[in-house]
Amino acid sequence: MSKNNIIGIIGLGYVGLPLAIEFGKIYKTIGYDLKTKRINDLKNFIDDTLEISNQEFALSYKSEFTNEISELRQCNFYIVTVPTPVTNDNKPDLLPLTKASHEISKIIKKDDIIIYESTVYPGAVEEVCVPILENGSNLKFNKDFFCGYSPERINPGDKKHKLTNIIKITSGSTPETSKKVDALYKSIIKAGTFVASSIKVAEAAKVIENTQRDVNIALINEFAIIFNKIGIDTEEVLKAAETKWNFLNFKPGLVGGHCIGIDPFYLTYKSEILGYKPKIILSGREINDSMSRYIFDEVLKLMEKKNFNIKISKILIMGLTFKENCPDIRNTKVSDLVNYFKDEDIYVDVFDPWVDRSKSLEEFNIDLIDKPPKKFYDLIILAVPHQIFKEMGIKKIKEFGKEKNIFYDIKYLFSSELADGRL
């Protein structure tokens, strides 16, 4: 792979920025994002996702950042890493993807390769993106320009499984393109690559990775509901079952984020177009989407049982992010839990030192508190198992509560004896 290649990265979030940094250690790499503030921050080595350190920025001496798409005209590889969310009725929202494709179509040249990393349903690149590229460029697919697909596998907040040590699936629209795409990624991925036989296979592989996790977590959530009714501790049951070598290690909880709660709807959408309505996938989604309500109802029952006046009680929810030890609040289901309390006019504070206050306000209209006051709350819900909460310890956390209080631990951060209730 020639070091004279110039790489363009479209979208500089959790996926695009690590790519730009790694490629920028070898090739001239131009990262593009619509947000002016994001570009200005990156030029000053500031990453509000906390994924890239100052040292990594410095090592990526061939990378540069812009919000002018025209500056990518010199590239010969374009890598698209824009979000692929769902609409309010859980249909694929491909607008960011189609907009990116339209912008790229204005600047691509003969023999350029456009690689998509955004999660989509099988067939989306060739059925949706390619026609936009053709129409905007007046170039012919697989004659004048070529495409690839290499699904992202970034795990926000995970310092062990980072871009370079996760095996990368690659694919191309022609055998020769496939080789070029694979060689490009091999130049930065230490863990190696897996060449899929087609773009559709690569798209399908990505979308089932998170769908499988979603279904498995839904099963464990259903177990938790049943075990709560029986009156036994779910964590204790799981610990016993995990002694069998092939028992899958999943935990119950709220399922949000940019992938697990979204990707199953992409596969469902494609399946329903072809005349088959998935059963297990949609059942799993229904269970996981209902867990915030289930926890809310369980907490109210617990408060009633312990003779708390719910309407005048004060609630503290610890954690807002969709997962531990990262600032990512995309599609977090903790926000739903907060809103259930607000809808009942119950006082609720949210504390999460990982999250930027302005972002939680903008995204969810949740005004985070800087520090919980002592002896103030009737109910404390530990919603996200941040390491900082574990280090804080149960004694200090309980000090936020009144003399008589309830502590509910959603994610088993502390042992069962220390919690009044758990999922």
N, C-alpha and C positions, 0 to 999 in steps of 0.2 A: 504494500500500500504506500503510494507516493506521499512524502511529507509536503508536497506542493498542493495537495488538496486543500480546499477552503470549505469549512463546515459552517452552515447556518443553522442555528437553533431557534425555533419559533415557539415562544412560551418559556418563561424563566421561573417557574415555580419549583415545587419539590422534585419534579422529574427533570425539567430542562436545565436548571442551573447546575446540578452535579455533572450532567453530560457536557455542558459548556466548559466547566472547569477541567474535566479529564481530557477532553479533546484538545483544549487550549494548551496542554502541556506538550503536545506534539505538533498540532496543525494550527494554522491561523483559523480562529473560530470566532464567529460573530453571533452573539446572542441578542435576540430581538424580543421585546415585550411592549405591550401597549401602554403600560403604566409608567409615567414619567418618574414618579417617586421611586419605583422599583429600580429603574435604570440608574438614577442618581445614586441610590444606596449602593448598588453593586459596583459602580465606579469608585466608590469610597470603601470598598471591602466590607460592606454591611449587608448581612443576610438575615432578614427577620424570621426566616424559617429555622434558623440556627443549625442548618445542615452543613454549612461550609465555614471553615475557620479562616482567620487571616492568613495563616501559613499556606493553606490550600489556594487561596486567591493569589498569593505571591508566586507560587510554583506554576500557576497557569498563566505564564507570561505572554502567551500568544492569543489569549482571549480578550475580546472587547465587547462592549454592550451598547445597544442603541434602541431607540423607539422609532427609527426611520427604516421602513422595510426596504427602501431603495438601496440602502447600504449593503444589503445581502445579494445584490445583483451579481457580484463577483464570485459567489459560491458555486460549487459544483455538486455538493451534497446539501440537501435541506432536510432537517429532522423536525418533525411536528410533534410537540408535546403539550398541546392545549387541553383544557379540561373537557370531559365528555359527561356532563351531568344528565339528569332526567327532568322532565317537566313535572308539573304538579299532579298530573295523572299518570306518572311513572312511565312515560314514553321517552325514548332516547331524544335528548336535546343535542342535535348535531350542529347547532348554529356556530359555536366557536370553531368547530372543525371545518365547516363549509366556508366560513369567513377567512380562516387561515389559508385554505386551499385557493380561494379567490385571490388573495393578496399575493401568494406565491406564483400564481398563473401569470401575473403581470411582469415577473422578472426572470422566470426560468429560461434557459437557453437549450440548444441542441445538446444532447447527451447528458444532461443533468439528471440526478437521481433524487427523488423525493421519498423520504422514509417516514412512515407514521409510527408513533409510539403510543398514541392515545388509545384507550380501551374502547373497542367498538364491537358490534356483532359481526359474525363471519360474512364477508362479502362487502362490507361498508367501503373499504378503500377503493375497490375496483368499480363498485356500483354507484357510489356517491361522490367520492373525491376525484377520481380520474376524469369523469366528464367535465367537472369544473375546471380542472387543470387544462384539458384540451381546449375548451371553449375560450378560456381567457388568454391562452398562449398562442393559439393557432398552430400548435404542435401536435403530432400524432403519438399516442401512447404506444410504447414498445417499439417505436421506430425512431422518434426524435427525443423522447424523454422516457424515463423508467421509474418504477416505484418499488419500494420495499416496505416491510412491516416488521418491527422488532418491539414486542410489547414491553412496556416498563414494568419493573419489579421492585421499584423503590419502596422501602418500608420506613416512613418518617419516624425519626427519633431512635432508630435502631443503629447503634454505632458498631455493631458486629457484622450485620448483613448490609454492606454498602454496595454501591454500584459496581465497583471493580471485582468484588468477590462473590457476585451472584451470577450463575450461568445465564447467558443471554440467548434467547431464541431469536434467530434471524431468518429472513426470507426475502425473495425478490420476484419480480414479475416475469423475469426470464432467467434461464440457468446462469447466464453470464452476470446478470445483475445480482443474482443471489450470491455469487462468489464475491463480488465487489462489496456488497453490504456486509457479508460475513467478515471479510478481511478488514473492513473499517472498524467494526466493533472488536474484533480480535486484537486490534492494536492497543486497546485500552482495558479490555476485560481479562483480568488475571485468571478468573475461574474457568474461562473458556466459553465456547458458544455451542448451540445446537441448531443445525440448519433444518428448518421445516421445509416440507416438500412444496408448499405453496403459501401465498399470502393468506388465503382463507384458513388453512390449517393453523398458522401462527395466530391469527385473530381468534380462532376458536379455543386454542390452548390457553390464551390469556383469560378469556371470559369465563372459562370453567374453573380456573384456579380459585378465584374469589367466590364463585358460586358454590363450589364444594365446601369452602370454609363457612359460608353463610348457612348452608343446610346443616352442617355438623354442629354449629353453635346453636341453631334453632332446636336441634334435637336435645342438646344439653339444657337449654332454657326450658324446654317442655319437661324434661326430667325434674328440674328444680321446682317447677310448679306442682308436679305430682308429689315430690318428696316433702314440700312444705305442707301439703294437705295431709300427708301421712304423719308428719311431725318428726321427721328425721333430717339431719343436717346434710345438705347436698355435697359439700366439700368432703365430708367424711366418707360418703358413698363413693365419690370419685377417687379418693385416695385408695380405697380398698380395691376398686375395679382396676385401677392403673397398675396393680401388681401383676396383671396378666400382660404378657409381652406385646400383644397386638391390640391392646385397648388404646384408642385414639385420645390424645391428651388435649381436650378442649374444655373451656370453662364457660359458665353462664355469664350473661351480662348484657349491656346495651350495645347494639351493633350499629355504628355510624361510620363516618369517614368517607374518603373519596372513592373507595373501591367496593368493599364487601357489601354495603347496603345499596349500591348502584348497579354494579355489573350484572347481577342476575336478571334485571329488567331488560338489559340489552339482548341477552340470549332469548328471553321470553318473547320479546317483540318479534325477533326474526322467526322464532318457532311458530308463533300465532299467525304470521303472514303466510307461512307454509301449511297452515291448517291443523296444527297440533298445539293444544293448550297444555303447557307443562303443569304437572300436579305437585310433585315434590318441591320443585323450585319455588312455586308460588306459595305453597303452604309454609315453607321455611321463612319466606319474606313476611308473611302475615304474622307468624309467631314473633319474629324478631322486632317487627315494627310495633308490636303491641306491648313490649316489655316495659316501656316507660310508664304506661298506664297501669300495668300490673303492679309495678313497684309502688307507684303512688297509692293505689288501692290498699296494698298490703301495709304500707306505712300508716295510713289512716286507721286501719283496723287495729294495728298495734297501739296507736295513741289512744284510741277508744278503750281498748282493753286495760290500759294503764291509767285510765281516768284523766286524760289530758283534754282540756277544752280546745279543740282544734282551731276554732275561729279566732281565738286570741293568742294562739301559739306563734312562736317565732322559729323559723326554720333556717338552718345553715346547710348549704350544699357545697361540699368540698370537691372541686374539680369540674371543669367545663369541657376540656378537650375530648376528642373522640377516643383517645388512647393515652397511655401513661407516658410521661417524660418527654413530651414534645408540645409545641405551641399550636398544633393543628386543630382547629375547631370546625373543619368542614363536615357538614352533615352530622354533627354530634347530636345524639339523642338525649343528652343531659338537658338540652334546651327545652325539649318536650316536657320533661319532668318539672322543670322550673315553671313552665307555662301552666301546668295543671294546678300548681299551688296558686299562681297569680289569678287564674280563672275563678278560683274559689275565694278570692280576696284574703288569702293567707299570706302573712308576712314571710318573705323569703330573701335571704342574702346568698350570693354565690362568691366563692373565694377560689381563685386559681392563679398562683404566682407565675405560671408558665404563659399566661395569655395576656396579650396587649389589650388594655381596657377599651381603647377606641375601636378595636376590631370586634369585640364582643357586643359593643353598643351598635355598631354599624350592621353587623350580621344578624343579631338576635334581639336587639334592644334590651340587652342584659348589662346593667351597670355593675361591674365587679367591685367588690370592696377590697381595700388595700390590706386590711388585717382584721380578723374577727375579734370583736370585743369579748372579754371574759365574762362568765356567768350571765350570759344574755339569751341563750337559745334553749328552747324546749326540745328540739329535735335536731340532731346532726346526722346528715347523710354523707357518707364517704362514697362518692360516685366514680372517681378515677384514682387508681392506685399509684399516684406519683411517688417516686422515691423520697421526695422532700416531705411528704406526709408520713411515710413510714419512719423516717428519721426524727420527725417531730414527736412521734410516739403517742400512744393512746392516752397517757396521762395528761399531756398538754392539750390534746384535742378535746378531751372531756372537760377541760377547764373553760372551754368556750360555752359550755352548757350551764344552765341553772343548777342549783343543788339537786333538783329532781329533773333528769333529762333522759332522752332516748338516743342511743347511738345505733345507726343502721349501716351495715357494711356491705355494699353491693358486690365488691370484687375480692372479698376475703383477704384484705390486706392484713388484718389482725385475726387472731385465733377466735373460735366460736365463743369461748367463755367471756371474751371482752366485748362482745356485741349483744345488744338487745334483740337485734333482728338481722337476718342476712338473706340474700337471694337464694 
